[in-house]
Amino acid sequence: MAGIIGEILRGLSTTLHMAATKPVTIQYPEVKRPVRPRFKGRHHLMRYDNGMEKCIGCSLCSAACPADAIFVEAAENTDEERYSPGERYARVYEINMLRCIFCGYCEDACPTEAIVLGDNYELSFTDRRSSIYAKEMLLVPVDEGGKPTPQKVEPGIYTRSIPVMQDPKD
């Protein structure tokens, strides 16, 4: 009997101690808690400084995604319509945010660092259709001094050329 009363008194002392301390509640959405440096949130498709898209449509992010949340359809760049410096670009880039598990494998698999998981965690949807983020929603805005895509470029600027070895006697 004495052991039961001791346990009750110990529980009451814990309750009184916690009642006297300041609560740790954050008043969300008025006050937003800062995220940790390694937090993985909403995806962004990055651009180069000149406004070109970094995504080359290789679909490695789609292959690396364990939840099969990314769909990429590539198309060929032309000199009249150039979206990325490479031969191809992502004509269609969609991420189904209901399927995404925010693991970051897409970010790790990207050879051009085009897809980046940011720090935005406020994702809410009213229907399934709005949970599919299209390329236009994912692309970051064009920086100051850059041009939006598609860009018209001079022929041969972004084509690969094999360097010719010069004879040192010439």
Secondary structure, DSSP 8 states (H G I E B T S, - for coil): -HHHHHHHHHHHHHHHHHHHS------TTTS-----TT---SEEE-B-TTS-BS-----HHHHH-TT--EEEEEEE--SSSBSSSSSEEEEEEEEETTT-----HHHHH-TT--EEE-S------SSSGGGEE-HHHHB----TT---SSB---TTSSS--------TT-
